[in-house]
Amino acid sequence: MVTCTVIHPNTGIGFELAAQLLAKGNYHVLLACRSPDKGYAALQRLQSRDLPGTVCFTHLDVTDDASIHAAASQVEKDYGRLDVLVNNAAIGRAQEDDLRKKMRECFDTNATGPAILGYAFEELLRKSDYPLKRIVNVSSGAGSIGRMFDPNRKAVTHYGRTIHYQASKAALSMVTAQQALDFAPHGVKVLCWNPGFTVSELGPFNKVEHGAKPTEEAVRPLVEIIEGGRDGEAGVFLSEDGKSYPW
Ligand SMILES: NC(=O)c1ccc[n+]([C@@H]2O[C@H](COP(=O)([O-])OP(=O)(O)OC[C@H]3O[C@@H](n4cnc5c(N)ncnc54)[C@H](OP(=O)(O)O)[C@@H]3O)[C@@H](O)[C@H]2O)c1
C-alpha cells in the first residue's frame, strides 16, 4: 500500500482526490483535516462508496504547529514512513477586511503551512522506499507572476482584489522550489500544480454556472502527477492542461 496524506480532503479537490486514489486499490489515504466533524463525515462518505483502498482520519490544522507535529508523530508510530504528501488546503477569501490581516491569514494557510508540513514530514518521506515518493503542492495560476504580464491573460475580476491569495500562492512556488532542492538528496520530488477553475467551496464563484469544471475532471491530472506521469518536467509549475505556467 502507498501511504498518502491528503491535507484537507473534506471538500472540493481534496475529497475527490481521496476518492480517486482509493478507487485504485493500492493507496492507504490519511485524511488530514482541521475539523474532526468534517473529517469523520468525509471518512464516512468515502467508506460508504466501498472503494478498494483503505482510509483513515487524522487531525491536522496547517496553521497550528502542534497539530502538524502531532500528525507527523502519529504517522511515524503507525507506518514508520510516508510515501506521498499532498498539500491541498488553502483559503481564497480571508475573513478579515484589513489587508495586513488578510495577507497574514492567507500566507499562514497557503504558504507557511505547506513549508512547515514539508519539513515536519521530511524524515518520514526520507524513510520511504517507494520509488515515486513526493510532495505535491496544490497551487493556483493566480500565483504565477509571469502570467500577470501576459497580454492574453484573462484577468479574473469577479472576486475583486485578491492580492493576498495571489501573493501567498506565489510564495508557495518558492516553498516548492526550495524544498525540491532540499529533498532531492532523499529521492523525494516536490512539485507544484494548478488545478484550474473547479467546482469547490473556495469561493462563491466556484460553481458550474460560472464555468467551473467538475472535481472529477480537475483531479485526474493530479493523480497522474502523483503517479509520476509528469516527472520528465522537473522544475516547472505544472498547469491543469498538461502544460506549465511561468513561475
Ligand atoms: N477550485 C478552484 O477553482 C481552484 C483553482 C486554483 C487552485 N485551487 C487550489 O486547490 C486547492 C483546493 O481548494 P478547493 O478548490 O478544493 O477549495 P475548498 O473546497 O475550499 O477546499 C479547501 C480546503 O482547505 C481547508 N482549509 C481552509 N482554511 C484552512 C485553514 N486555516 N487551515 C487548514 N485548512 C484550511 C478547508 O477546510 P475546512 O472545510 O475545514 O474549511 C477545505 O477543506 C487549494 O489549494 C486552492 O488554492 C483551486
The ligand as an ORCA input file, in Angstrom:
! r2SCAN-3c Opt
* xyz 0 1
  N     -11.268     25.429     -7.067
  C     -10.515     26.159     -7.893
  O     -11.006     26.774     -8.873
  C      -9.036     26.272     -7.666
  C      -8.253     26.914     -8.629
  C      -6.887     27.004     -8.421
  C      -6.326     26.470     -7.281
  N      -7.117     25.834     -6.350
  C      -6.473     25.258     -5.159
  O      -6.971     23.966     -4.919
  C      -6.827     23.626     -3.524
  C      -8.107     23.012     -3.001
  O      -9.106     24.013     -2.967
  P     -10.624     23.732     -3.329
  O     -10.918     24.494     -4.557
  O     -10.939     22.290     -3.278
  O     -11.319     24.558     -2.134
  P     -12.119     24.121     -0.836
  O     -13.278     23.266     -1.219
  O     -12.401     25.399     -0.114
  O     -11.069     23.235     -0.035
  C     -10.024     23.823      0.685
  C      -9.794     23.062      1.977
  O      -8.819     23.785      2.759
  C      -9.232     23.785      4.106
  N      -8.836     24.992      4.860
  C      -9.340     26.242      4.765
  N      -8.776     27.068      5.671
  C      -7.891     26.330      6.367
  C      -7.003     26.602      7.450
  N      -6.901     27.800      8.019
  N      -6.245     25.597      7.927
  C      -6.328     24.395      7.378
  N      -7.140     24.073      6.351
  C      -7.930     25.012      5.863
  C     -10.755     23.697      4.094
  O     -11.172     23.046      5.271
  P     -12.483     23.476      6.077
  O     -13.605     22.758      5.396
  O     -12.222     22.993      7.460
  O     -12.640     24.957      5.965
  C     -11.057     22.909      2.833
  O     -11.235     21.535      3.100
  C      -6.406     24.930     -2.844
  O      -5.014     24.907     -2.623
  C      -6.743     26.005     -3.866
  O      -5.948     27.160     -3.735
  C      -8.447     25.719     -6.511
*
